[in-house]
Amino acid sequence: MTNSEPSNNIIFDTITEDSRSEHERQLQLAIQHMEALPKGATAIDKARINLDMAEANIGLGKTNQAWELARQAFDAFVADESWQDAVEACEVMYNTQEPANIIALAHGIWISITYPISAQTTITMLNYVVEESPDNSDGAAVAARTAHYIADLRASEDEHEELSFIAKNLLFGVAQRHGKVTSQQELDLWMERLNLTDPADFLPKMGRILDIIVVDQWWIDRDDLRSRLPVN
């Protein structure tokens, strides 16, 4: 054993304890915010604090409590049609690694594609699908192409260059693993082969992938939500 090994262990323990203390601080702060809410506070005010508490609980390893808080927040956000918040609640549930976390991810992706929320958030959610998928998965290819499409469609002028770069790298990385693609020409051919050039083809595929993930455990009435879209 070298002299440096005990020191490394001490540093590791200190970082772990510091991290735990910070999450404890965040949790107590969120509890104080909840207690300080006025009588007229809305369900959304409470839901956002619940989400802060959920994130702190994940850091403390209390994933079941985190799931319950984020799930309650999700229902409140959906009822209020606060779609950005609803997707963020899904991301928190996904990060708990609780048994239904993939179902939460699917809900977040469906909402983030259906509604014009932040392009960066949508790309993040779709990247989780890529990370969860095997290298040869068509699902990863569809998710990456959808992320690339969303970046072009929704990114603001200020963020477009950065998000397009991120999304293109994501797509190319999937293409390399899935189809051994090494050039732009090969990427174009790969996309054509998988019918990833037209949103009318790949967006319905993305929807079918989400159906496969969720099966019959949808928490939202998608038909009702679709019927209330400006264009349906």
N, C-alpha and C positions, 0 to 999 in steps of 0.2 A: 504494500500500500504506500503510495507516495504522500508527501506532505500536503499536496493540493487537494486530495480527495475529501478530507473532512471539511475543508473550506467550501468546496462546491456543494456539499450536502447542506451546510448552513445557509448558503445563499439560496438554494432551492426552497428550503423550509421557510426562509424569510419572505421570499416572493409569494409563496403560497399563502402565508398568513396575511401579508399585506393585501393580496387580492381578496381574500375572504373578508377582511376588515372593510375594504371599500364596498363590497357588495352588501355587507351588513349596514353600512352607512347609507347606501342608496335605498335600501329597504326601509330603514327607519325614516328617512326623509320622505319617501312616498307615503308612508303611514301618517306622518304628520300632515302632509298635504291633504290626505283624505279626511283626516279629522278636522282640518281647518276649512273644509268646503262649506260655503253658506247653505242655508236651508233650500234656497232656490237652485242649487246646482243641478245641472242636467245629467242624464244618464251617460252622455258622452264625456262630460267632465270626469265622472267616476270611472268610466271605462279606460280613459287614458292613464289615470293613476294606477288602475289595476294592471295595465300593461307594463308600467314602470316596475311595479311590484313583481310581476311575473319574470321580467328580465333579471332582476336582482336575485330572485329565487333560483333561477337557472345557475347563476354564478355560485350559489351556495349549495348546489347539488340537490335542491328540493324541487325536482322536476315535476312531480305530481301536482304540487301546489301551484307551480308555474303554469302547468297545463290548464288547470281549473280556472285560474284568473284570466288567462289569455282567451280561453273559450268563452267565458262570460263577456269579456270585452268584445270579442268577435260578434256575438249575437247583437250587442248594443250598436255596434258600428253598422252592421247590415240593416238593422231596423231604421237607422238614421240615414242610410245610404251614404255613409262616410267611407267610401271605397278605399282610399289610400290607407286609412287607419285599419280597415278590415284586413287588407293584405299584410300590413305590418303585424297584426295579431296572428295571422297564419304563419308568418315567418318565425315568430316567437314560439308558437306551438311546434313547428317543425324542429326548431333548435332544442326543444326539450328531449328529443329522442324517445318520447313516450310511444307506445305501440301504434297509435293512429297518426303519428307525425307525418307520414307520407300522404295520408288523406287530407290533412291540413294544408300541406304543400299544394296538392291538386286544387283545393278550393282557392288558395291564394293566386295560383296561376290563372284559373278560369276568370276570376274577378279582374286580375291585372290585364288580361287580354281584352276582356269585354268592355271595360271602362277605361277612359283616358287618364289613368294615374301616371305617376312618375315613370319615365322610361327607364331610369336607372334601377328603380325597385323591380320593375318587370323583368329586366335582364338578369338581375340577381336571382329572382325566383326561378327563372328558366335555367340558369346555370346550375342550380341545385339538381335539376333533373339530369343534366349532363353528368354531374359528379356521381349521381346514384346509379347511372346506367353502365352496362358493360361496353367495352370498346366497339363491339360489332352491332350495337343496338341502333335500329332505325329510329327509335324514340329519341335518342340523344341527338341524332341528325335533325329531326323535326324541331326539337326544342331550340337547338342552336340557330337554325334558320329562322325560326320565329323571333328569337332575340334580335337577330340581325335586321329583320323587317321592322320590329318595334323601334329600334334605334333610329332608323331612317324616317319612320313615320312620325314619331312623337318627340324626339329629342329637340330641345330648344336650340336656338342658334348658338348660344354660348357653350352648350354641352355636346353639340352634335359631333364635332370632330373626335372628342375623347370617347364618347359612347360608341360611335361607329367603329372606331379602332378596336375597342374592347370586344364588341360583338363580332367583328370580322375575325379577330384572333380566335375567339371561341369557336366560330364556325370552321375555320381552317384547322384548328386543333382536332375537332371531331372528325373532319374529313380525312385527316392524316391517319387517325386510328382506325376509322371505319373503312376507308377506301384506299389507303396508302397514297393519298394525294400529296403531291409535292410542288405543284405549280398552279397558277391561276387557270390555265387552260384545263388542267385535270380537274380543278375544283368546279369549273363550269359544267364539264361533262358529268361529273359525279352528281351535281345538283339536278341536272336534266334526268339522269337515270333514276333518281329517287323522287322525281316530281316535286322538287323543292324550289322551282322558279316562280310559280304562280301562287299567290296567297289563297286563291280559290281552291287550290289543291292541298297545300300544306296546313292551312289553318283548320280545316275539318279533320285532318289527321291528328293534329294536336288535341282537338276535342275528343277524338276517339281514344287517344292515349290516356287522357284524364278520366274518361269513363271506365277504362280498364283498371286504373289505379283505385278509383273510388267504389266501383261496382254499384251497389244500391245504397250507399251510405252518404248520399249528398245531404248536407245540412241546409241547403238553400233551394228554393223553388226556381230553377233556372228558366223554365218556361214563362213564369210570371215576370221575372226580371227582364227577359228578352222582350216580352210584350210591351214593356214600358220604356224601352230604348227609343230615342228619337227616330232611328231607322231600324226596323226589325223585319 
